[in-house]
């Protein structure tokens, strides 16, 4: 079971179907979970109880935070107040949102893990390693391209992401993205090493599950302290990329046309409306 199950699904919801998806998040969680471990009837019953509580907590405790952040962001866009500190603070807030979800669900996920059978554990880690190998293959295919091709794809991906929120970009804005593209540090290899390191740590815990009286606490600690398993280089590169990303956003924001600002505000309004519906 991954701590990220619920968070990934929450982030993947799109505005057009988000209310329906949020209201049926239990089904989506089971659909995702089924790829990694098949629960028996008793385990499903316990998981249902926990999931119901998680969703109630999330609706009660978290959604208003998201709505408030979006409303603040909207006013900052309207007032042209998106400086570096403001954008970086929003990035930190998003990370903090995830950390609260992780802190809330980790202890009970660890309790559920106690009842996993040996076969379920073997299947879980085999599937995780299969994912790792697929990531390696994709990474190798990417590296087989020329540097120019890789750079072009990164720029295209970033451009598409920005255009999705503000509309067509000017040549100046495209150049800003192209310039900052060169400053990002690749972290794919370090990310995969981190995945394997934390998965191996979890595997070692599961091996001692039957004899370790502190299994739940140890597994909870592992899930709540992932930075312990990230290399120093990976943490530094991630911090660098976050700063570069914030600076790029600020520069693009400083060049928004009236039409682009209107489109951005409309997008934010749509998210605000969607989060508001979640709370009903």
C-alpha positions in Angstrom: 0.0 0.0 0.0 1.4 3.4 -0.9 0.9 6.5 1.2 0.4 8.4 -2.0 -2.7 6.5 -3.1 -5.2 9.1 -2.0 -3.0 12.1 -2.8 -2.3 11.0 -6.3 -6.0 10.5 -7.0 -6.9 13.9 -5.5 -4.4 15.7 -7.7 -5.5 13.8 -10.8 -9.1 15.0 -10.7 -10.1 17.3 -13.5 -12.6 20.1 -13.2 -15.2 18.7 -15.6 -15.7 15.4 -13.7 -14.1 16.3 -10.4 -17.2 16.4 -8.2 -18.3 13.0 -9.4 -14.8 11.6 -9.0 -14.4 13.1 -5.5 -17.7 11.6 -4.4 -16.6 8.2 -5.7 -13.0 8.4 -4.5 -13.4 5.1 -2.6 -13.9 3.3 -5.9 -10.9 5.1 -7.5 -8.7 4.1 -4.5 -9.7 0.5 -4.8 -9.0 0.6 -8.6 -5.5 2.0 -8.0 -4.8 -0.3 -5.0 -5.8 -3.4 -6.9 -2.8 -3.0 -9.1 -0.5 -3.5 -6.1 -2.2 -5.8 -3.6 -5.5 -7.8 -3.6 -7.2 -7.5 -0.2 -9.3 -10.2 1.3 -12.8 -9.5 2.6 -11.7 -8.8 6.2 -8.9 -6.5 5.0 -11.4 -4.7 2.7 -13.8 -4.1 5.5 -11.1 -2.5 7.7 -9.8 -0.5 4.7 -13.4 0.8 4.1 -13.6 2.1 7.6 -10.3 3.9 7.5 -11.0 5.3 4.0 -14.4 6.6 5.1 -12.7 8.4 8.0 -9.9 9.7 5.7 -12.3 11.2 3.3 -14.5 12.8 6.0 -11.3 14.3 7.5 -10.1 15.6 4.2 -13.5 17.2 3.4 -13.8 18.7 6.9 -10.2 19.8 7.4 -8.4 20.2 4.1 -10.7 21.5 1.4 -11.2 24.9 3.0 -7.4 25.3 3.1 -7.3 24.7 -0.7 -10.1 27.1 -1.3 -8.5 29.8 0.8 -5.2 29.4 -1.0 -6.8 29.6 -4.4 -8.7 32.8 -3.4 -5.5 34.4 -2.2 -3.8 33.4 -5.4 -6.6 34.9 -7.5 -6.3 38.3 -5.7 -2.5 38.2 -6.1 -2.9 37.6 -9.9 -5.5 40.4 -10.2 -3.2 42.8 -8.3 0.0 41.7 -10.1 1.5 40.6 -6.9 3.2 37.4 -8.0 6.8 38.1 -6.9 9.3 35.3 -6.0 8.5 35.1 -2.3 4.8 34.8 -3.1 5.1 32.1 -5.7 7.6 30.1 -3.6 5.3 30.3 -0.6 2.5 28.9 -2.7 4.7 26.0 -3.7 5.6 25.3 -0.1 1.9 25.4 0.8 1.1 22.8 -1.7 3.8 20.6 -0.3 2.5 21.2 3.2 -1.0 20.1 2.1 0.4 16.8 1.0 2.4 16.4 4.2 -0.8 16.8 6.3 -2.5 14.1 4.2 0.5 11.8 4.6 0.6 12.4 8.4 -3.1 11.7 8.7 -3.2 8.4 6.8 0.2 6.9 7.5 -0.4 5.4 11.0 -3.6 3.6 9.9 -2.0 2.4 6.7 0.8 0.9 8.8 -1.8 -0.8 11.0 -3.5 -2.3 7.9 -0.1 -3.5 6.7 0.2 -5.7 9.8 -2.4 -8.0 8.4 -0.9 -8.4 4.9 0.0 -12.0 4.1 3.4 -13.1 2.9 2.0 -13.6 -0.6 0.4 -10.1 -0.6 3.8 -8.6 0.5 5.7 -10.5 -2.2 3.1 -9.4 -4.8 3.3 -5.8 -3.6 7.1 -5.5 -3.9 7.2 -7.4 -7.2 4.8 -4.9 -8.7 6.7 -1.9 -7.3 9.9 -3.3 -8.9 8.1 -3.8 -12.1 7.2 -0.1 -12.0 10.8 0.7 -11.4 12.0 -1.3 -14.4 9.4 0.4 -16.6 10.7 3.8 -15.4 14.2 2.7 -16.2 13.2 1.7 -19.7 11.5 5.0 -20.3 14.5 6.8 -18.9 16.9 4.8 -21.2 14.7 5.6 -24.3 14.8 9.3 -23.3 18.6 9.2 -22.9 19.0 7.6 -26.3 17.7 10.8 -27.9 20.0 13.7 -28.7 20.4 16.5 -26.2 18.6 18.8 -28.6 15.7 16.4 -28.8 15.5 16.1 -25.1 15.6 19.8 -24.6 12.9 20.4 -27.2 10.6 17.9 -25.4 11.2 19.5 -22.0 10.4 22.9 -23.5 7.3 21.6 -25.2 6.1 20.0 -22.0 6.6 23.1 -20.0 5.0 25.3 -22.7 2.0 23.1 -22.8 1.6 23.2 -19.1 1.7 27.0 -19.0 -0.6 27.4 -22.0 -3.1 25.2 -20.4 -3.5 27.9 -17.7 -3.0 31.2 -19.5 -3.6 30.5 -23.2 -1.3 31.0 -26.2 2.1 32.3 -25.3 3.9 35.2 -26.8 7.4 34.8 -28.3 8.8 36.5 -25.2 7.1 34.1 -22.9 8.3 31.1 -25.0 11.9 32.5 -24.8 11.6 32.8 -21.0 10.6 29.1 -20.7 13.4 28.1 -23.1 15.9 30.0 -21.1 14.9 28.5 -17.8 14.7 25.0 -19.3 18.5 25.1 -19.4 18.7 25.8 -15.6 16.7 22.8 -14.4 18.8 19.9 -13.1 17.7 16.4 -14.2 16.7 14.2 -11.2 15.2 11.1 -12.8 18.1 8.8 -11.8 18.2 10.2 -8.3 14.4 9.8 -8.0 14.5 6.2 -9.0 17.4 5.5 -6.6 15.3 7.1 -3.9 12.3 4.9 -4.8 14.4 1.7 -4.5 16.0 2.8 -1.3 12.8 3.5 0.5 11.2 0.4 -0.9 14.1 -1.7 0.3 13.8 -0.2 3.7 10.1 -1.1 3.7 10.9 -4.6 2.5 13.3 -5.1 5.4 10.6 -4.0 7.8 8.1 -6.4 6.4 10.6 -9.3 6.8 10.6 -8.7 10.5 6.9 -7.9 10.8 6.1 -11.0 12.8 8.8 -10.5 15.4 9.1 -6.7 15.6 6.8 -5.2 18.3 7.4 -1.7 16.9 6.5 -2.6 13.3 3.6 -0.1 13.1 5.6 2.7 14.5 8.7 1.9 12.3 6.6 1.7 9.2 4.8 4.9 10.0 8.1 6.7 10.6 9.4 5.5 7.2 6.3 6.8 5.4 6.4 10.1 7.2 10.1 10.8 6.8 10.9 10.1 3.1 13.7 12.8 3.0 15.8 10.4 5.1 16.0 8.2 2.0 16.8 10.9 -0.5 20.4 11.5 -1.3 22.0 14.9 -0.5 22.5 15.5 -4.2 18.8 14.7 -4.9 17.6 17.0 -2.2 19.8 19.8 -3.4 18.8 19.4 -7.0 15.1 19.3 -6.0 15.5 22.5 -4.0 17.4 24.1 -6.9 14.6 23.2 -9.4 11.9 24.5 -7.1 13.7 27.9 -7.0 14.2 27.9 -10.7 10.6 27.0 -11.3 9.4 29.8 -9.0 11.6 32.4 -10.8 10.4 31.2 -14.2 6.7 31.6 -13.1 7.4 35.1 -11.8 9.0 36.2 -15.1 6.1 34.7 -17.1 3.6 36.3 -14.8 5.2 39.7 -15.3 4.5 39.5 -19.0 0.9 38.5 -18.9 -1.4 40.2 -21.3 -4.9 41.3 -20.2 -6.3 38.3 -22.1 -3.9 35.8 -20.4 -4.6 37.3 -17.0 -8.3 36.9 -17.6 -7.8 33.3 -18.7 -5.7 32.5 -15.6 -8.3 34.0 -13.3 -11.0 32.0 -15.0 -9.0 28.9 -14.4 -8.5 29.7 -10.8 -12.2 30.5 -10.4 -13.0 27.1 -11.9 -10.8 25.4 -9.3 -12.4 27.5 -6.5 -15.9 26.5 -7.6 -14.9 22.8 -7.9 -13.3 22.8 -4.4 -16.4 24.5 -3.1 -18.6 21.8 -4.5 -16.4 19.2 -2.9 -17.4 20.6 0.5 -21.1 20.1 0.0 
